[in-house]
Amino acid sequence: MSREVRVRFAPSPTGALHIGGVRTALYNYLFAKNQGGKFLLRIEDTDQTRYVEGAEEYIKSSLEWLGIVPDESPWNPGEVGPYRQSDRKPMYMQYAQKLVDEGHAYYAFDTPDELTEMRERLKAARVASPQYNSITRMSMKNSLTLPEDEVKRKMDAGEAYVIRLKVPRKEEIRLNDMVRGWVMVHSSAIDDKVIMKSDGMPTYHLANVVDDYLMKITHVIRGEEWLPSAPLHVLLYKYLGWENEMPQFAHLPLILKPDGKGKLSKRAADQLGFPVFPLDWIDPETKNLSKGYKESGFLKGAVINFLSLLGWNPGTHEELFTLAELEKEFSVARIGKSGARFDFDKVKWFNQQYLRQQTDVELAQYLLDDLKGQECSAKKAEIIAGLLKERITFPTELITEAKYFFDAPSEYDSKTVKKKWTTDAVAVFSDYAEEILNMGNFTEYTIKEKLVEVLEKHGVGLGKVMQALRVAVSGQGSGPDLMPVLELIGKKEVSARLKKAIEVLPVKAQA
């Protein structure tokens, strides 16, 4: 009988959640949902020196905004808690001790100075990768080189020590990765990693393996940067006697800078002018603000859709997927090996598509919120949103694009004025500005009828004045269908704006 699929996302609360971490969480979530399994969130806070106040709550809020909600977490515990490694501290030592007792790990009493001396000695001997390993361990101060009674005396005296994994000298470690296939590493390339620190806290390696085993994790889906650690984890599963329960691994491709040269970092994103965090993040030390996708006007569906395709291929030309559709379609088999370039223009394209799918009522709320009490009915806001939704990328642009619906233009598009503001246009608009004041129903249909009537009287074609009419009323050279715009602005205001434009704009002589 197959086990229930259980995956986890295990961030460290050391700062804001990077977009790469969000993708890892998303892929874990999608895989779990696709397989009818569970998605867990575990806080990996073994390194208390790097803990950042507010980071844990930030992780929680970010995932909730995106709709990536864990089935089990510190805030929604299941039966395998606690879900913070710092709360699980008492359970790790027994496994480290088991490894020592069975000859797979040892106590090391080396001081920082002694470790530095060892590395310098190896560098001087031109050793390519100076490390504490199967060769150098025998010249260091540990329970493999010291007499048993001296080891006991040091421990009884409270002398600081760490526990290191005893990595075999000549062994080929194999791992069948779900994304990369067979990965083989020779043990001589792996150093004797510290698995238990002197403060009694486990390092990432031991805590990670113990927690995944105790939480019954079946698949570990994580970033490529953890691939070098995977052979070490395979050894831990073997030495702890858990080989048959070892999860399947899937190491995700890197997210690269837009030019494909190197991993996408916060610094690189800042230089290129786009965010890498889901929400705004204020660094508690520097008080510097880093903009998030939510506050920059991105819709969560667009961010999720974009991230889903950043390394995964649906196998079709389809690009737009809801979260529910992604849950149905996702498979690890379609995750690529090579790095995925982060294309910010593509994120914006997705946002445009999702914005256009929103109802006019939904978009109108953004406008009403940004108007901050300025007089505007809900109905008017809906109509404006409907007119402008094809012309914007972010909901936050509505207030800027809609400005002329509420205020007469103070500036006019110079190219349009230079080209289209002619003596014919002025003659037509002088007449039209008076005619519309006497109109009863001022609707997009009657507005156009009256304009055609005035044009016929002056012997001027509609095409010759439409851009001029737009620039006079809105200040812009282009925009949505003009007649509904005029209807919303109202006949008195349209008339006033035409008269003002006639007064202030320079007239182009007729050819």
C-alpha positions in Angstrom: 0.0 0.0 0.0 1.5 3.4 -1.0 2.1 6.1 1.5 0.1 9.3 1.6 2.1 12.0 -0.2 3.5 14.5 2.3 5.7 17.4 1.3 7.0 20.4 3.1 8.3 23.9 2.6 10.9 24.8 5.3 12.0 28.4 5.2 14.3 30.0 7.7 13.0 33.2 9.4 16.1 35.2 8.4 14.4 37.9 6.4 11.8 38.4 3.7 10.7 35.5 1.6 12.4 35.6 -1.8 10.4 34.9 -4.9 12.6 31.7 -5.4 11.3 30.5 -2.1 7.8 31.3 -3.1 8.2 29.1 -6.2 9.5 26.2 -4.1 6.5 26.6 -1.8 4.2 26.7 -4.8 5.7 23.5 -6.4 5.4 21.6 -3.2 1.8 22.8 -2.7 0.8 21.9 -6.3 2.5 18.5 -6.1 0.7 17.7 -2.8 -2.7 18.8 -4.2 -2.2 16.9 -7.5 -1.4 13.7 -5.6 -4.1 14.1 -3.0 -1.5 14.6 -0.3 -0.6 17.1 2.4 1.5 20.3 2.3 3.4 21.2 5.5 5.2 24.3 6.5 8.1 24.0 8.9 10.1 26.9 10.3 13.8 26.0 10.2 15.2 28.3 12.9 18.1 26.2 14.2 20.5 29.1 13.7 19.1 31.5 16.3 21.9 34.1 15.6 20.3 34.8 12.2 16.7 35.0 13.4 15.0 38.2 12.2 12.0 39.7 14.1 8.9 39.7 12.0 10.2 37.3 9.3 8.0 34.3 10.4 4.9 36.4 10.3 6.0 37.7 6.9 6.3 34.2 5.6 2.8 33.3 6.9 1.2 36.5 5.4 2.9 36.1 2.0 1.7 32.5 1.5 -1.8 33.4 2.7 -2.0 36.3 0.2 -0.9 33.9 -2.6 -3.4 31.2 -1.6 -0.6 28.7 -0.8 -2.1 27.6 2.5 -0.4 24.7 4.3 -2.4 21.8 5.6 -0.1 21.7 8.7 2.0 24.5 10.1 2.9 26.3 13.4 -0.5 28.1 13.1 -2.4 25.0 12.1 -0.7 22.1 13.8 -1.3 18.4 12.9 -0.1 15.3 14.7 3.6 15.6 13.9 4.5 18.9 15.6 5.9 21.1 16.8 6.5 22.8 13.5 9.4 25.1 14.6 12.8 23.4 14.9 13.6 25.5 17.9 10.7 23.9 19.7 11.9 20.4 18.6 15.4 20.9 20.1 15.1 18.1 22.8 14.5 15.4 20.2 17.6 15.8 18.1 20.4 14.8 20.5 19.1 11.2 20.7 19.7 10.7 17.0 23.1 12.4 17.1 24.0 10.1 20.0 22.8 7.0 18.1 25.1 7.9 15.3 28.0 8.3 17.7 27.2 5.1 19.5 27.1 3.1 16.3 30.3 4.6 14.9 28.9 6.9 12.3 29.7 10.1 14.1 32.2 11.4 16.7 32.8 14.2 19.2 35.2 17.0 18.0 36.8 19.4 20.5 38.8 21.5 18.1 38.8 25.2 18.8 38.2 27.8 16.1 41.9 28.7 16.1 42.8 25.0 15.6 40.4 24.7 12.7 41.9 27.8 11.1 45.4 26.4 11.5 44.3 23.1 9.9 42.9 24.9 6.9 46.0 27.1 6.5 48.2 24.1 6.7 46.2 22.4 3.9 46.3 25.6 1.8 50.1 25.7 2.2 50.2 22.1 1.0 48.2 23.2 -2.0 45.2 21.1 -1.2 42.4 22.2 -3.5 39.6 22.0 -1.0 40.8 22.2 2.6 38.3 20.5 4.8 37.7 18.4 7.9 37.4 14.9 6.3 38.4 11.2 6.5 42.1 12.1 6.2 42.4 15.3 8.2 40.2 14.1 11.1 43.0 11.8 12.3 45.3 14.8 13.0 42.6 16.7 14.9 41.3 16.8 18.5 38.3 14.4 18.5 37.0 11.2 19.9 38.6 9.2 17.1 42.1 10.4 18.1 41.9 11.0 21.8 41.8 8.2 24.5 38.3 7.3 25.7 39.1 8.5 29.2 40.2 11.9 28.0 37.1 12.3 25.9 35.0 11.5 29.0 37.0 14.0 31.1 36.6 16.8 28.6 32.8 16.2 28.4 32.4 15.9 32.2 34.3 19.2 32.5 31.9 20.9 30.2 34.4 21.5 27.5 32.8 22.7 24.3 32.4 20.1 21.5 30.5 19.5 18.3 29.3 16.2 16.8 30.6 15.5 13.3 29.3 12.9 10.8 32.0 10.3 10.0 31.8 10.2 6.3 33.4 7.1 4.7 36.6 7.6 2.8 35.8 5.5 -0.3 32.2 5.1 -1.1 30.0 6.1 -4.0 26.8 7.7 -2.9 23.9 7.5 -5.3 20.7 9.5 -5.5 17.9 9.1 -8.1 16.6 12.7 -8.3 13.1 13.2 -9.8 14.3 16.1 -11.9 18.0 15.3 -12.6 18.0 11.5 -12.7 20.9 9.6 -11.1 23.3 11.8 -9.2 26.5 10.1 -8.0 29.1 11.6 -5.6 32.2 10.1 -4.2 32.4 10.3 -0.5 36.0 11.8 -0.7 34.3 15.0 -2.0 32.3 15.3 1.2 33.6 16.7 4.5 32.7 15.5 8.0 29.9 18.0 8.5 28.9 19.2 12.0 25.5 17.7 12.8 25.2 19.0 16.4 26.6 22.4 17.4 28.2 23.2 20.7 25.0 25.0 21.9 23.1 21.8 21.7 21.2 22.8 18.5 21.4 20.6 15.5 22.7 21.9 12.2 20.4 22.0 9.2 21.6 18.6 8.0 20.6 16.5 11.0 17.5 18.5 11.9 16.3 18.4 8.3 16.6 14.6 8.0 15.2 13.9 11.4 12.2 16.2 10.9 11.4 14.9 7.5 11.5 11.3 8.8 9.4 12.1 11.9 6.9 14.2 9.9 6.6 11.3 7.4 7.7 13.4 4.4 7.6 11.4 1.2 9.0 13.9 -1.3 11.6 16.7 -0.8 11.1 19.4 -3.5 13.7 22.1 -3.0 16.1 24.5 -4.8 19.1 23.4 -6.7 21.4 25.0 -4.1 20.7 22.0 -1.8 21.8 19.4 -4.3 25.4 19.3 -3.0 23.9 18.5 0.5 21.8 15.6 -0.8 24.5 12.9 -0.7 25.1 13.8 3.0 21.4 13.4 3.7 21.4 10.1 1.9 24.2 8.9 4.3 22.2 10.2 7.3 19.1 8.2 6.3 21.3 5.1 5.8 23.1 5.4 9.1 19.9 6.1 11.0 18.4 3.0 9.6 15.7 4.9 7.6 16.8 4.0 4.0 13.4 2.5 3.3 11.6 5.6 4.4 13.9 8.1 2.6 11.9 10.6 0.6 12.3 11.1 -3.1 14.2 14.2 -3.9 13.5 16.8 -6.6 15.9 19.7 -7.0 14.5 22.6 -8.8 16.4 24.7 -11.4 17.8 28.0 -10.4 15.9 31.3 -11.1 18.3 33.3 -13.1 18.6 37.0 -13.8 16.9 38.2 -17.0 20.1 38.0 -19.0 20.6 34.4 -17.8 23.9 35.3 -16.1 23.8 34.2 -12.5 21.2 33.6 -9.9 18.5 36.2 -9.3 19.3 38.1 -6.1 17.6 41.0 -4.3 20.5 43.2 -5.3 20.2 42.3 -9.0 16.4 42.9 -8.9 16.9 46.2 -7.2 19.4 47.3 -9.9 16.9 46.2 -12.6 14.0 47.9 -10.9 11.6 45.1 -9.9 10.7 43.4 -6.7 11.7 39.9 -5.6 9.5 39.7 -2.5 5.7 38.9 -2.4 4.9 41.7 0.1 6.6 44.9 1.2 9.4 44.2 3.6 10.9 46.8 6.0 14.2 45.6 7.3 14.1 45.8 11.1 17.7 46.9 11.4 18.1 49.4 8.5 14.4 50.4 8.3 14.8 50.2 4.5 11.7 49.4 2.5 11.8 46.7 -0.2 8.8 46.8 -2.4 6.6 43.7 -2.7 4.5 42.4 -5.6 1.2 43.0 -3.8 2.0 46.6 -3.0 3.3 47.2 -6.5 -0.1 46.4 -7.9 0.3 42.8 -8.9 -2.6 40.4 -8.6 -1.9 37.2 -6.8 -3.2 35.0 -9.6 -0.8 36.6 -12.0 2.2 36.0 -9.7 1.2 32.4 -9.1 0.7 31.8 -12.8 4.0 33.3 -13.8 5.9 31.4 -11.1 4.3 28.1 -12.0 5.9 28.4 -15.5 9.3 29.4 -14.2 10.8 26.0 -14.5 7.7 23.9 -15.2 6.3 23.2 -18.7 2.6 22.2 -19.0 3.3 20.4 -22.2 1.0 22.6 -24.3 1.0 26.2 -25.6 -1.4 27.2 -22.8 -0.1 29.9 -20.5 -3.0 31.0 -18.4 -3.8 28.7 -15.5 -5.8 29.3 -12.3 -4.5 27.8 -9.1 -7.1 25.1 -9.3 -6.1 24.3 -12.9 -2.4 24.2 -11.9 -3.3 21.7 -9.1 -4.8 19.4 -11.7 -2.0 19.8 -14.3 1.2 20.0 -12.3 3.7 17.2 -12.4 7.4 17.0 -11.4 8.1 15.1 -14.6 7.7 18.4 -16.5 10.2 20.4 -14.4 13.3 21.3 -16.4 16.9 20.9 -15.3 18.3 24.2 -16.7 17.9 27.5 -15.0 14.8 29.6 -15.7 15.3 33.3 -16.7 13.2 35.8 -14.7 11.4 37.9 -17.3 9.8 40.9 -15.5 7.9 42.0 -18.7 6.3 38.5 -18.7 5.1 39.0 -15.1 3.5 42.3 -16.2 1.9 40.6 -19.2 0.3 38.0 -16.9 -0.9 40.8 -14.7 -2.6 42.5 -17.7 -4.4 39.2 -18.5 -5.6 38.7 -15.0 -6.6 42.3 -14.6 -8.7 42.1 -17.8 -10.5 39.1 -16.4 -11.6 41.0 -13.3 -15.1 42.4 -13.4 -15.7 46.1 -13.7 -17.2 46.1 -10.2 -13.9 44.5 -8.8 -11.7 47.0 -10.6 -14.0 49.9 -9.6 -13.2 49.3 -6.0 -9.5 50.0 -6.6 -10.5 53.4 -8.1 -12.9 54.3 -5.3 -10.2 53.4 -2.7 -7.6 55.6 -4.5 -10.1 58.5 -4.9 -10.0 58.9 -1.1 -13.5 60.3 -0.8 -13.6 62.4 -4.0 -17.1 62.4 -5.3 -17.7 59.5 -7.6 -20.6 57.0 -7.7 -20.0 53.3 -7.7 -21.7 53.1 -11.1 -19.4 55.8 -12.6 -16.4 54.0 -11.2 -17.5 50.8 -12.8 -17.9 52.4 -16.2 -14.5 54.1 -16.0 -12.9 50.8 -15.0 -14.5 49.1 -18.0 -13.3 51.7 -20.4 -9.7 51.7 -19.0 -9.1 48.0 -18.2 -7.6 47.2 -21.6 -5.1 50.1 -21.2 -3.6 49.4 -17.9 -1.2 46.8 -16.4 -1.8 47.5 -12.7 -5.0 48.4 -10.8 -3.1 51.2 -9.2 -2.8 52.8 -12.7 -6.5 53.4 -12.8 -6.4 56.6 -10.7 -3.7 58.1 -13.0 -5.4 57.0 -16.2 -8.8 58.2 -15.0 -7.7 61.7 -13.9 -9.4 63.5 -16.8 -12.7 62.0 -15.8 -12.6 64.3 -12.8 -10.3 67.1 -13.6 -9.9 69.3 -16.8 -6.5 68.9 -18.4 -3.8 71.4 -17.6 -1.5 70.0 -20.2 -2.1 68.7 -23.7 -0.4 66.1 -25.8 1.9 68.3 -27.9 2.2 65.9 -30.9 -1.5 65.7 -31.3 -2.0 69.4 -30.9 0.7 70.1 -33.4 -0.8 67.7 -35.9 -4.6 67.9 -35.3 -5.5 71.2 -33.8 -6.5 73.0 -37.0 -8.7 75.9 -37.9 -11.3 73.4 -39.1 -11.2 71.8 -35.6 -11.6 75.1 -33.9 -14.5 76.1 -36.0 -16.3 72.8 -35.4 -15.7 72.8 -31.7 -16.7 76.5 -31.3 -20.1 75.5 -32.7 -20.2 72.1 -31.0 -19.5 73.5 -27.5 -22.7 75.6 -27.8 -24.8 73.0 -29.4 -24.3 70.3 -26.8 -25.4 72.7 -24.0 -28.9 72.6 -25.5 -29.0 68.8 -25.8 -31.5 66.9 -23.7 -30.2 63.3 -23.5 -26.4 63.5 -23.4 -25.5 59.8 -24.2 -22.7 58.4 -26.3 -25.2 57.9 -29.2 -26.7 61.4 -29.1 -23.2 62.9 -28.6 -22.0 61.4 -31.8 -25.1 62.3 -33.7 -24.8 65.9 -32.7 -21.1 65.9 -33.7 -21.8 64.5 -37.1 -24.6 67.1 -37.6 -22.1 69.9 -36.8 -19.4 68.4 -39.0 -21.8 68.2 -41.9 -22.7 71.8 -41.4 -19.0 72.7 -41.7 -18.2 70.2 -44.4 -15.5 68.5 -42.3 -15.0 64.7 -42.0 -15.2 62.9 -38.6 -11.7 61.6 -38.9 -10.2 65.1 -39.1 -11.4 66.1 -35.7 -11.6 63.0 -33.4 -8.1 63.2 -32.1 -8.4 66.9 -31.6 -11.6 66.4 -29.7 -10.0 63.9 -27.5 -7.0 66.0 -26.7 -9.2 69.0 -25.9 -11.3 67.1 -23.4 -8.7 64.7 -21.9 -5.3 66.2 -22.7 -4.3 62.9 -24.2 -3.6 61.8 -27.8 -5.1 58.4 -27.3 -7.5 56.5 -25.1 -10.6 54.4 -24.9 -13.8 54.9 -27.0 -14.3 58.6 -26.8 -18.1 58.9 -26.8 -18.7 57.1 -23.5 -15.9 59.2 -22.1 -17.7 62.4 -23.1 -21.0 61.0 -21.6 -19.4 60.4 -18.3 -17.7 63.8 -18.2 -21.0 65.6 -18.8 -22.1 68.2 -21.3 -21.4 71.3 -19.3 -17.9 70.1 -18.5 -17.2 69.0 -22.1 -18.4 72.4 -23.4 -16.2 74.2 -20.9 -13.1 72.1 -21.8 -13.6 72.7 -25.5 -13.9 76.5 -24.9 -10.7 76.4 -22.8 -8.8 74.4 -25.4 -9.9 76.9 -28.1 -8.6 79.7 -26.0 -5.2 78.2 -25.0 -4.0 76.0 -27.8 -2.1 77.2 -30.8 -3.9 76.6 -34.1 -2.2 74.9 -37.0 -2.8 76.6 -40.3 -4.8 74.6 -42.8 -2.8 73.0 -45.7 
